[in-house]
Amino acid sequence: MKICTPKQMREIDRKAIKGMGIPGLELMENAGKGAFEMIVDYYGPVEGNRIIIACGKGNNGGDGLVVARYLKENGAHVEVILLCKKDTPKGDAVINLKKAEKLDIPIKEVLNPEQFHIPDDTWLFVDAIFGTGFTGDIHPPYDKIIDKINDLDIPIVSIDCPSGLDSATGKVSTPTVKADLTVTFGLPKIGQVLYPGKSYCGSLEVIDIGFPAGLDNDINTHFITKDDAFLLLPLRKPDAHKGDYGKLFVLAGSTGLTGAASMASMAALKCGTGLVVLGCPATLNSILETKLTEVMTKPLPDVKKQGCFALRGMGEIRQQIEWADSVAIGPGIGTHHETVELVKRLATQIEKPMVIDADGLNNLAKAPETLKRHKGPLVISPHPGEFSRLTSINIDKIVDNRIKLAASFASEHNLTIILKGAPSIIAAPSGVVYINSSGNEGMATAGSGDVLTGLIGGFLAQGLSSEHSAILATYVHGLAGDIAGEIYGGRGTIAGDILDCVPEALLELEGFLGIDEDIEDGSYQL
């Protein structure tokens, strides 16, 4: 699903109205009708229930007035609080104000907070004050009015966007309406899926209001949904053997960090990879053989039995890479100076699809130009700290500009990057950006990123492109985290729980849209 900024949405509006002759009044009608229908879907019949709608002076208020009309026509006791004088609205909004008056919908002008009162028997409140074009701060009298709205103990539905939220950035003013349901139009807005804005939207629903196909062709940002992830799942054939599902070589682990190597390797197997070999320092091989049953281990030369990779192991590593379909480097690999040099050489020599993460990236931080010399398809998956070390950009600046910086880095280095966070951002070298929709705060735990690395490497081994591997791995990782969170809660979830829930996440995807597997040719039928 594509996702846009408010500016891009306004351009789609302009193209539809001025370029294709679709009346703005028609779009507003479709928006209000769709919002009404979504209210009924979520909360049930409205007949006999008191519903209050707060409308601003702009088109968002006009949408709210259409909602009021549909509520009235379906038996609700609807009242409109107009936060301006009746002669203030213009254009399509004033037309819908007059339609509401003809239906004898009570419309009360409220120009100060003292006049703003919600009856005790109100069943539901609709926020149609400010739309997606809002930026900046909430000023009086709206600040105290929104405080009163947030004090309500009833469902709050925001039309297009919670008032006070910047739909371009996800930043919120003080205060901002905290909605239980947000019904937005055309496409979701970027600020509605970035924090802190996401936490103010409640459930986010997108309504098709009749924009013709193709008006969003110049938008290259996508919101990864379950159906997007489902379409990327590698097919499984009933007559296949393990070699058909890819061979992954993982170079990981050092003293004290065998868990990272173990989880990355197991994640690759759990996402369907046929064969996984873990290359580890020889000193640690017995530990990892004990931890791992299905993963094969390859003991490699280490530095004076210190449990870290030695440069002299390059020849044996190359043999494993030659065997593999893809390579994963970094989880728990350590930062010994010989290991640093090893990783730098591998990063510029490997032609197979590869993912580099964690200490693999830290080992490249002093020579980040190394990444520009990679030879094969490459995915990197830094968190903001690792990205800061690679780019020398302040972490706060990274957090505030994740989409722009990820896209720039991917293009400049000709690679796919997953900039981890809430939510994770994926950028491809083509300039296309993806925002992940799965995951939760419980995934902020040691080892979670190692599971993601294994998933990326596993999907690369199964033949997906670097871009598609990053998208699918990120979504499956987040979905597994969501499943684990339902079992253990945000506080109690650990990386091992996420790993254990990967198969269930894949089962959920495979069952999405009612998939049946055709036994004869192994293809999925919808």
N, C-alpha and C positions, 0 to 999 in steps of 0.2 A: 504494500500500500504506500502510495506517495504521501509525503508530509511537507508542509510548506510554512513559510513565514506569512504574517498578515499582509505584507507588501505584495507577495506573490498571489495571495488570495484576492486582493483588490484588483490585481491585473487580470485574473481570471474573470472576476465580475465585469470589468471593463470590456474585455473581449466578448463576453456573452451578451452584454447589453448593447454596446455600441457597434461591435463588430458583427454580431450575428442577429441583432434585432430582437433579442429576448427581453420583454419588459421587466424592469427591476421590480415592479409590483408583483409580477408572477413569481419571481424568485423569492420574494419576501413571503408570499402566500404559501409557497411550498415549504419554506423554512419553518413558519409557524405551525403549519399542519403537521409536519414531521415531528416537531418538538412535542406537540400535543399527543401524537400517537405514541411517542416514546414514554411520555409520562404515564399513559394508560398501560403500556407494556410493563413498566417497572412497578407501578403502585396500584393498578387495578382501576375499576370503573370510578369515574369522578362524580357521578350523579349524586346530588344531595350533600356534597362536601364543600366546605368553604375553602377557597383558594385565593391567595393574595398575590398579585403580580406588581412588582416595582419596576416602572419603566423610566428610562432616561429619555433625553430629547432627540437622540439620533436614531439610526436604523435599527440598533439593538432594541430600543424601546418599541420601534415599529414591529419587529418580530414578536415582541411580548404582547402587543395589542392583538396580533393575529391569533396567538395562543389563547388569549382571553376570549376571543370570539368563539373559537372551537370548544373551549371549556363551557361557555355559556350555552351553546347549541346542544351540548351533551349533558345538560342538567346540573352543572356545578354552580354553586353560589360564588361567583367570581367577582372580585373587586380589584380595581386598578389604582395603584398609588403612583401618580405622575409627578416626578421630581423636577418639575418645571411648570411654567404657566402654559395653559392650553394653546396659546398662540405661538409658542416657541418651536415645536416640531415642524419640519419642512418635508417637502417631497412625498415619497411613498409613506413615510411615517404618519404625516398629517391625514392622508387618505384613510389609513387604517384607524386613526383616532376617531374620525367621523363615522366610520362603519361601526366601531364599538359603541359610540353614543347612540346610533340608531337602534342598536339592540338593547338599549337602556342598561348597559353595563355601568355600574357606579364607578365614576372616575374622580378621584380626590387629588387636588393639587396640594403637594407638600413641599414647602420651601425651607423648612428648618426642622431639625431633629425632634423638637418638642411636639411637632404635629404628627410625627411618624409613630403610628400605633398599630399593632397586630392583635386582633381579637383572640381571646384564649381558645376559642373553638376552631381556630384555623387548622386545616388538615395538611396543607402543603403550601410552600412559598416558592415563587418563581422570581429569579433575579434576571432582569433585562435592563440593567442600568448602563453599564459600559460594555462595549463589544471587544473584538479582538484588536481593534486599533488603539486600545488604551496603552499609554506609556507614562512613566513618571510616578508621581505620588498622588495619593488620595487627599484632597483638600476639603475643608469644611464647606457645606454641612455633611458631605457624603461620608466622612470618617465616622461620625457618631451614628449615622444611619446604618452603615455596614456593621458597626459594633452591635447594634440592636438586632440586625439580621442574624449574626453569628451566635447570639444568645438564644435563638429560637430552638425549641426542642421538637422540631418537626422536620420532615424532609425538605431540603433546599435544592431546587433545580436551577442551574444557571444556563441561560440561553447563549450559545456560541462560546462563551468564556466567562469564568467567574470574574466579577467586577473587581478590579484592582490587580489583576494578573497581566503581566507583559507577555503576550502570546508569542513574541519573537525570541525571548531569552529565558523564560521561566522564572524571572525575578518577580517578587511580589511586593506590593506596597503595604504599609501599615495603616489601616487594616486591609485585608482582602477577603471577599466572600469565600467561605469554606463550604463548597457545594457537596452534596451527596451524589448528584448526577449532573454531568455537563453534556449538553447536546450541541455539538458543533456541526458546521455546514460545509459540504463540499469535500474538504480534506481536513485531517487533524492538523493542528498547528504545533510547531516545534516546541514552543513554550509550555504546551499542555502535557508534554511527556518528559520534560527536563525538570529536575528538582531545583528549587522547592515548589515550583508551579504545579507539578504533577500531584502533589499531596493536597492541593486545594480543589482539584477537579472532581474528586470522587470517581465514580464510574464514568468513563468517557465513551460516548456514542457518536458516530459520524453519520449524518443524514445526507442522502443524495437529494439535492433540490433541483436537479434538472440541467446542470451544466453539460453541454455537448462534449462528447469524447474528443480528446486531443488538445484541449485547452491547457493541460498541464504538461505538455510534452517537453517544455524547457526546464521543468523541475527535476533535479537529479538527486534529491534526498528522499529516502524511503524509510518507512516504519515497519520493522520486521514483525509480522503476525504469525500466528500458528499455521495459517494456510500457506504463507510464503515458505516457512520451514518445511512443511509437509512435501511441497513440490520439489524440494532439493534432496529428499531421502534417496540414497542409492538403492536400486532395485536388487532384490534377492531372488535367485533362481533355484528351483528345487533340485536341479542336477549339478549344482556347483560344488567345488571343493575349496579348501581353505585358501589355496593360492589365488583363487578368483577374487577374493575379497581384500587383497593387498597385503604388502609386507612393509612393516614400519621398523626402522632402526632408531632407537632412542639413546641419546648420549646424555647421561644424567647421573647425579649423585656425587657426594663427597662425604667425608667424615661428619657425622651429625645431621646429615641431610638425606639419608636413604629413603625417608618417607616421601620426599618429593619425587624421586625417581620411581618409586613403587606406584604412587598414585597416577602419575602421568602414563606409565606403561599399562596399568590396568584400565584406565579410562579409554585408551585406544582399543583394547580388546572388547570392552563393554559396549562400544559404539559400532561393533561389527567387523573390525579389522581381522583378517584371517590369521596373520602371524605377526608377533611382536618380539623383537630382540632388544634387550636392554644392555647397552655397553656401559660397564661400571668399572671403577678402579678395582684392581685385583684384590686388594686388601679387604674390600667390602663385599666381595662376591658371595661368600658364605652367608652373610647376613641377608643379602637380597634373594639368594636361593631359598632361604627359610621363609622370607616374607611372601615370595611369589611362587605360585604353582604353575599357572598357565603361561606366564611370560618366560621366554628363554633368556638366560643371561650370558653375556660375553665378557669375561674378565679381561681388562686391558691394563697395560703398564701404568703404574702410578709412581709418584715422586717419593722415593725412599720409604715406601710403605706408609706414607702419611694419609692415604685415602683420598688423593686428588690426582687428576689425570696428568700424565707426563707427555711431553711433546714427542717422545720417541714412539708413542703408540699410534702415530699418524698412519703408518702403513696398514696396521690391522683395522683401524677405523675405516680406511678407504675400502678395504675388502668388504666390510659390512655394508657400507653405503652402496657399493656396486650390486650387492644382493637385494637391497631394499627398493621399494617403490617410492618411499618418502622418508624424510629424516626429521626428527625432533631433537633440538639441542637446547639445554639450559637448566631444566629444573634441578635445583640443588647442586649444580655443577661446581660451585666454588669459584674463588677468584685468585688462586695461586698464580704466580706470574707465568708458569709454564702452561697452565690451563688457559690463561688469557691469550697467549700466543697461539695455542692450538685452535681456539675458537675463531680468532681473527683469520687464520689460514683457511679453516673450513668454510667460513662465511663467504670467502671469495672464490672457492674452488668447486663447491658442490653444485652440480647441474640438476640434481633431482629436486622435486618439490620439497620445501623445507619450512619448518616453523622454528623460530628462535624466541625464547622467552627468558624471564627471570635473570639468573646470573649469566646466561648466554648474552643478554643485552648489556648487563653491567660490565661484562668483559670487553664490550665494544665501545663503551662510553668514552674512553680516552682517544678512540680513533673512529668516530661515528661515520667518517667518510667511507669506511670499509663497507657499509651497507649499500653504498652506491655501486659497488663493484661485484655484487652478487650475480650469478650466472643463470640461475633457474628461478622458477616461481617461488616467491618468498612471502611468508606471513610472519609478522612480529606482533606480540601482544603485551605491550607494556602497561603497567599502571602509571598514574601521573608522576610518581617519584622516579621510576625508571625512564619515563619519557623526558623528564626534566634533566636527568643525567645525560641522556643522548643528545639533547638539544640545547642545554644550558639556559632553558627558559624557566622562569620562576613558576613554582607549582601553582600559586594562586592564579597567575595569568593563564596557565594551562586549563585549570578547572573552569575559568570564565569563558574560555574560547576553544573548547574541545573539538567542536565540529570543524571550525576553520583550520585549526592547527593540524588536526589529523589528516584532513583533505590535502593540505599543503605538503605535509611530510610524505604522504603516499605518492603524490604526483612527482615530487622532487626525487624520490629514491626508487620509483618504479616498483613499488611493493604494496601489499595489502597490510593495513595496520588495524588492530583492535585496540583502541584506547579504552582500557577497562575503567569502569566506574558505574555510577547509577544514573542513567543507564549506560551501557557500553556503546561506544561509537565505532563503527567499522567504515574505513575509507579505502577505496580501491584506486589504483593508479590512474584509472580513466577519469577520476573526479567524482564518481558516484559515491554517495555517503549513505550509510544505513544506521538507524537507531534501533537498538534492541528493545523489545517489549517485555521480556521475561526476566525473572530474578527478583531478589529482595535483599533487605539489609542483613539477613542471617548469613549471606555468602561472603561477607567481609570477615573472613577467617583464614588462618594460615593454611596453605595447601590448596585453596580453592582454585588459584590460578594454574597450579600444576595439573589439575583435572582438565581444565580448559585446554592446556597445551596438548595433552594426550588426545583429546577429542579432535582438535585441529589436525594433528598428525595422522590420526586414524582416518579421517575423511579424505585427506590428501592421498593416503595410500589406497583408498577405495576408488580413486579416480576423479574426485571432484576437483574443480579448479580452485586456485587459492582464494578467490573471492567467495565462491560458494561454500568452500570448507569453513571459512571464517564466519559466514552468516549462519550456517547450520550449527556449527559447534557452539557459537555464542548463544543461540536460542536454546539448544538442547541443554547446555550447561545451566542457563537460567531456569529452564523448566524443571530440571532435576533439583535445583535449589528450591524452587517453589514447592515441589512435592515434599522435599525434606523438611521445609519450613512448616508445612501442615502437620507433620508428624512430631517434630522436635521443637518447633517454635524458633523465632529469630535468635534468641539467646543461646539455645542449646545445640544448634546445627553446627557440625564440624565438616571439614572437607571430605572425610570418609563417608559421611551421610550423603553428601552430594554425589559422590562416586557410586555409592550403592543404589542411588535412585536413577542413574542414567538409563538402565534398561526399562524402567517404568516410564520414564519420559519418552523414550522411543516408542514404546507400546502405545502411549497416549497419542503420539503423532500418527502412528500407523493406523490407529482406529479413528482418526479424524476424518470427517466427511463420509464415514461408512465405507472404508476400504475393504474389499475382498481380494484375496490373492488368487490369481488364476493358476491353478496347479499345472496346466499344460505348458505355459510358456513363461511363467514367473512374473508376468507384467501385472501392474496394479490396475484394477478396474474401479472406476468411480460410479 
